[in-house]
């Protein structure tokens, strides 16, 4: 137990230490400044612009910016869908995988373009190498770059004064991919290979005993899967597979990597708005929410399964011998690192798993579910987590402004009716999608038939799936048979609403802010860089989540926890 808490603290310390230099570097990239990579990559960047017919100096309004992002996503959707359907005729398919049916192809394509990476299939049993590399891995880069680009546009909305443009969407996507995601992924992939993660194009290996060992270009995909907060696994077992997550060191560094860019972007934000304290305030609020969630999940999993005591087992001795709740967990990692991963992956919109969340204790499983339902703003996805937290910050300054009787202001821009409407839409649309989708599922016999466990746990499986897809996380409770027409199309719609239903209001908000004049801070201005405001921001996030989801949580993990402790 002590080892688990020490590892958690070390993870946070390493994360915050690495975020400082990376945040400064990314700010320079997004502002178009020269970096140490420019001698090597600037000619490549210029070549890409010429090939695509992009004018680097073009400044887009928020509508043009939004349509550019949408077009990029639509092209990606069509490309992945067609690649999966035509898989049987494609090269690098040593196991001769057949084309994937239309419903699953559509669901998967939507999943990867929205940075959700929900997988209703077994990776190595369904897809060949070509689709994995050219289809899914490419979208891992582009979906992460899209999140960074939209964040950059929002930051410019705060930084610019009486302006109409938010930058160039194509330039932001190219720079995010070329200078940030590709170099980090290259270095990280080399580390993973050094740890035993496989990287090849070989056919599957069949042993004399009849065992089949899946092969493939795994390390390169795992690197961007983690750094881009994508989460889609090359293998069906995701990061629980030893070829994808090979050692305790690999497990620990992968955990840090999935939080790294979201944390560093907070500090990039502070630099780009010319007030580094603002970035630290947002990062502090995220860290407080993450630390509290991690403490609860770790305590619940390390303590052990209360159902063992109900069954007459000696819970204390069982927990000691197994190290806690070991159901659904890898012996290589144990409950502590599994709880850390589960908390990090759902806080960061990553969605990868190194243990089956379906087998967590009721309270341990509640934490990942709750983190997703908060809107994926506790670090959150690359770019998307921070612009989601900024929306909550606007709600916080609006509430604070009402308390002191002044027009709310954030970073020198007045927060008025239009800004609040856009923030409300972006915050509440995913919440409504989760609740409506869950209600429709429990009323549909076809949807209920996919549940593997009756009662509160089965309800949690359904609630988890909709929470994961509507908030673009992608992790699953692993007990829901989701490869059905109802879930393939229904969850695809949730993923689209959860991504574009947030991106468009954020860009509209950015356009409105960019056109405003800067208002100097006065005596009645609420400071937004203080611990007081960070505390207010934490309270707003928790309040919105509580008012929206506590009734649903009471029907699922809370009811299961109470039942497991009382029924004998």
N, C-alpha and C positions, 0 to 999 in steps of 0.2 A: 504494500500500500504506500509506504514512504517513497519507494522508487517511482511510482506513478506520479506523485505530486512533484517530485524533483524534476522529472522529465517535462512536466507541464510548464513549470517555471522556466526551465532552460529553453523550451520551445519559444515562449513569449520573448525572452531576452534576446535570443538569436534573431527572431523575426523583426523586432524593433530596431536592433542594431543594423541589420542588413537593409532595412527600409530607408534609412537616412540617405546613404549615397545613391541608391537606386531612384529614390524620389527626386533628387536633384538632377540626375541624368535624364529622367523621363520629362521633366519640366523643360529642359533645354531642347529635347527632341520635339516636343509639341509646340514650342515657340519658334521652331525653325533655326535655332542657334547651332553653331558648329560643335561637334563632339569628336572624341578620339576615334570614332568609327567612320567619320566622313571621308578621309582619304581613300578608304576601301569601298565604302558603300554609296557615296554621293554619285559617282558615275553610273552605278546601277540604278539609283533612284531617277536620275535624269533620263536614262534609257527607257525606263518604265513609263514615264510621262509621255515621251515621244511616241512610244508604241501604242499607248491608249488614247492619244490625242488630248491629253490633259494640259490645261494652262495653269501652271503652278501658282501664278499670282492672282487667279480668279477668286473673288470673295463671294460666297453664296449667302443669300438670305435663308431664313430658317426653313421655308417651304422647299426651296431647291435642295438644301442640305438633306432634308428628310426624304425627298423623293430619290435622291442619289443613294442613300442608305437602303431604301426599300427596293430599288432596282437591283442593287448588289445582292440582296437577300433572295429576291425572286429568281434571279439567274442561278444562284446557288441551290435553291430548292429544286429547280428543274434539272440541274446537272446531277445532283445526288439521286434523285428519283429515277432518272433514266439509266444511270450507272447501275443501280441496284436491279432494275428490271432486266437489263441486258447483261448481267453478270456472267451468264453461261458462255457468252461469246467473247469475253474479255481475256487478255493475257494475265499472267501471274495468278493463276487460279489452279494450283497444283492438285487440290482435292476435288476439282470439277464441281464446284458449288453451282447449283441452279439459280436462275433468276428469282428474285424475291417477289412475293405477291404484292398487288397494288396497295392494299391497305397498310401493310407493314412498311412498304417502301415510302409511302407518303408520310406516315408517322415518323419514321427515322429521318427523312429529309428535313421535315419541319423541326425535329428535335435538334439536329446539328446546326442548322442555320440560326437558331434562336439561342445557341449556347446552353441549351438544356441537356442534350445528350441522353435523353431518356431512351432506354434500350429494352424493347419488348422481345428480344431474341438473344440467343447465345452467340457471342461474337465469332469464336473460332469454328462453330458448327454451322454458321450461316453465310459468312462473307469471305471472299477471296482477298488476296493481298492488294490487287489493283483498286478495288472499291475502298478498302481500308485506307490506302495511301492517297489516291487521287480524289476520292470522294470525301471521306470523313476527316482525314487529317488536314486537308486543305481548309475545310470549313472550321476546324478547330482554330486555325490561325485567323481566318476572316471574321468569325463571330466574336472572338476576343478583341480584334482590332476595331470592330464596329463599336463595341462598348467604350473603348478608350476614345474613339473619335467623337461620339456623342457627348462624353464627359468634357472633352476639350471644347466643344461648341458651347456647352453650358458655362464653363469657366470664362470663356471670352465674353459671354453675355454679362457677367459681373464685371469683368475687367475693362470692357470698352464703354465709351460714353457717346451717346447720341449717334450710334452706328447702325447700319442696316445689315451688315454682313457678320457671319459667324465663322469665317474661314472656309476652307475647301475640303469637302468630305472625302474626296478621292485622295488628296494629299495626306490628310490625317490618317486614313486607313493604310496607305503605302508606308508612311513613316513609322506608324505603330508596329506594322509587321516587320519592316526591314531593319529598323534600328533597335527595337525592343524585344519583340517576340522571337524572331529567328536567332539572334545571337545567344539569348538566354537559353533557348531550347537546344541549340547545338552543344553548348557547354554542359547542360544538364543531361543530355542524352549520352554524352561521353562518360559522365559520372555513373549513370545507370548501367551502362555496359560494363564498367569496371566492377560493379557490384553483382554482376551475373544476370542482368536483364538481357534477354536475347535480342538480336538484331540480324536477321538474315532473310533470304528469299527461298529457303530450302523447302522441300516437300516434308510433310509430316513424317515423323519417325515412328516406325512400328517395331516393337521389341519382339523377341522370341516368345515371350509370354503372352503376346496378344495386346499389350498396352499400346495406345496411340498417344504420342507426344506432339502436341501442336507446335508449329514453328511460325516464324513470320517477322516482319520489321516492327518489333514491339517497342524498343527503347525510344525510337524517334517519335512514335505516337504518344507514348506515356509522357514524354517531356512536355509537349504542348498541351496534352490532356490536363496536366497538373498546373503548369504555369498560366495557362489561359482560362483557368476555372471552368474547363469543359466537363471532364469527368468520365467521358465514354471510354469503356475498357475494351482493349483488343480482345480479351477473353471474357467469357460469360461471367466468370467469378470475379472479374475486375481486379482490384489491387489485393485481393486475397490469393490470387494465383502466384505461385513462386516465380514464374517466368516474367511476371509483370511487376512484382514487388518482392525482391529476392532475399532481403536480409533486414534485421532490425535497424541497421543504419540507413538502408534504402527507405524503409518505412518512415523513419524520423525525418529525413531530409525531404521526402515527398510531402509529408504533412506541412512542413514549413513552406515549401514551394507553392502550395495552393493558396496560402495566405499572403505571399510576398508582394505581388504586384498590387492587389487591392490595398494593402497597408501603405505601400510606398506612394500610391497615387494621392493619398491624403496629404502627404508632404509636398508632392508636386502641385497640388491645389494651392497650398499656402504660398509657394513661391510664385505661382502664376498670377495670383491676386495681390501680390506684393505685401502680404502680411502672413508670415510663416506661423504665427500664433493661431490663425484660423484653421490651418491644417492640423495642428497638434490638438486643437479642441475636438475636432471631428474624430481623429484617431483615438483620443482618450475615451470618448463616448463609446466607440466601437469596442475598445479593449475592455471597458467595464462590463458591457453586455456579454462579451465573449467569455471573460473570466468567470462571471457568475454562472453562465450556462455550463461551462466546462467543469466547474466544481460540482454541480449537481449530477451531471452525467457520470463523471468519474466516481463519485461517492456511490451512486446507485449500482454501477457495474462492479466495482471493487468489493463492495459489501456482499454481493452474492444474490442469488435468486430467492425471494421470500417464499415462493411456491414449494421449495424443498422442505422448509420447516412445516408447512401445512401438510405435506405428504408424510411427515414423521421423521424426516432425515435430520441429522445434527447439522444445522445450517452453518454454525461457526466452524466446525471442523471441515466441512465440505468446502467452504469458502477459502479456508487456509490451505487445504491440500491442492485445490484447483487454481488458487489465486483470485477467486471471485467468480462471477458469472461467466462460465466458459462456453456456454451453449452458443453455437454459431460463430465461434471465434477461432482464429489460427493460434495454435500452440506457440508459434514463433513470436507472437506479439502479446497475447494475453489481454485481459480486460482494460488495463490502464491505457496502453497505446491505442487500443480499439476505441475507447471512449474519446480520447483526444482526436483521433481521426474523424469519428462520427460528428463531433462538435465542430471541428474545423471545416469539414466538407459541406455541412449544411449551413454554416455561418457564411462560407465563402461562395455559395452558389456553384460549388464544384460538382457534387453529386457522386463522386467515386466512393467506393466502399472497400474496407479491408476486413469487414465482419458483416454478418447479416443483421441489419437493424430489426428485422422481424423477431430475432431471438433476444433482443435486449430486454431488460426488466421493464415493466410498465413506465416507471419514472425515467429510466435511462432512455427509453425510446421516445418519451415525450419531449426531451430536449431537442433532438434534431427536427422533430415536427414543429415545435414552437419557433425555432430559429428561422425556418423557412416561412412560416406564417407571419413573422415580423416584416416580411417584404424583402428578405435577402439584403439587409442593409448593415448587418454586423460583419464588416469587411465586404461581404457580398461578392458579386461577380466582378471581373476585370472591367473597371469603368462604371458598370451599372450599379454596383454596390454603393459607390460614392455619390453618384447623382441621385440614387434613392435616398441616401442619408441627408443630402442637401435639401430634398423636398421636405423631409421631417424638420430640418433646421428652419425652413421658411414657416412651417406651421408653428414651430417654437417661438420665433420672433413675432409672429402674428399674435399669438396668445400673450406673449410678454408685452407687446405694444398696447394691447387692450387693457392690460393691468395698470399701465402707467398713463393711459389716456393719450397716446401719441400714435401717429402713423407708423406702422412697423417698417423697419429698415434692416437690410442685411447687406453688408459690404458696400454701403453707400448707395444702395438702390432701394427705393420705396417699394414695399410689398403691398400691392393693391388687389382689387377684386379679381382681375384677370389672372394674376399670378396664383392666387389662392384656389381659383377654380381648376387651373391646370394641375396644381399640386394635389388637390383632392381627387381628381380623376385618376392620376397616375398611382396614387396610394391605394385607392379603394377599388379600382377595377380588378386587380388580381384577387383581392379579398372576396369580392362578389363572385368571381369565377370559381374559386375554391368551394364556397358554400353552395352555390347553385349546382355545380357539377356533382358534389357529394350527395346532395338531396336527390338529384336525378338518378344517381347510381343506386341508392338504397331503395328507390321505388321501381327500379327496373329488374325483373327476374333474370334477364340475361347478364346484367352487370353483377348482381349478387351471386350468381353461379360461379363467378371467377374467384370468390373469396375462399381461402383455404381453412379459415377458422371461424366458428360462429361467435356470436356475442360481441362484447366490446372490442376484442382484438380484431375481429373481422371488420368492424366499423372503422377502426384505426387504419387498417390496410387501405380502405377506400379513401379515407380523409387524407392519408399520407400521399397517395398517388396524385390526387388533385392539387394538394398543396405543393408538391414537388414540381408538377408541370406548369401550373399557373405562375409560379415564382421562378421558373427556369432553373431549377436545381438539377433534377434528373435522377436523384437517388430513389430507391424503392424499398418498400418494406419486405420485399422478396417473397411474400406469400400470396401475392395477387397475380392471377393468370391474366396478364394484360394484353396478350396478343389475340384480341377479338375485335370484330368490327366496331363495337360500341366504344371500347377504350382506345383503339387506334385512331379513330376519327375524333372522338370527343376530347381526348387528351391533346391531340394535335391542335384543335381549336383553342384549348386552354393555353398551350405554349405560344401560339401566335398572339393571343390577347395579352398574355403576360409580358411579351417582348415589345410588340409594336404599340400596344395600348399604353405603354410607359414612354417609349422613345418619342412618339409624336407630341404628347403633352410637354415633355421635357424640352424639346426643340422649340415649341411654341413659346414656352416660358423663357427660354434663352433669347429668342428673338425680341420678346417684349422688354426684357432687361437690358439688352444691348442698346435699345433705342432710348433708354432713360438717361437723364443727366445724373451726374454724381452728386449726392447730397452729403455735405460735410457732417461729421458726427457732432451732436450737440449734447447739452447737459442731460436731456431726457432719453438719449439713445441707449438702447440696451446693448452692453458690450457682448460680443459673440465669441470672444476668445478666452473667456474666464472659466474656471472650474464650475462656477454657478451655472453658466449657460450649458456646459457639457452635462451637468446634472439635469437641467431642464430638458435637454434633448433626449437623454436616456428615459426620462419620465414620459415624454410624449410618445416615443416609440413603444414603450411598454403599455401605455394607456390605450393606444390605438389597437395594438395586438390583443389586449385583454378584452376590450369591449367587443371586438369582432369574433374572437375564437374561443373564449373560455367555455361557452355553452357546448360547443362541439367537442372540445377536449374533455369535458366532463363526461360525455357519452362514450369516449374511447379510452385513452390511457388512464385517466383518473378513475373511472369505474373499474377498469381491469385491476388497477393497483389495490383498490379497496376490496374487491372480490378475492384477490389472491391472498390477502391477509386475513380474511374472515371466514371463508368457506373451508370446511374440513371434511 
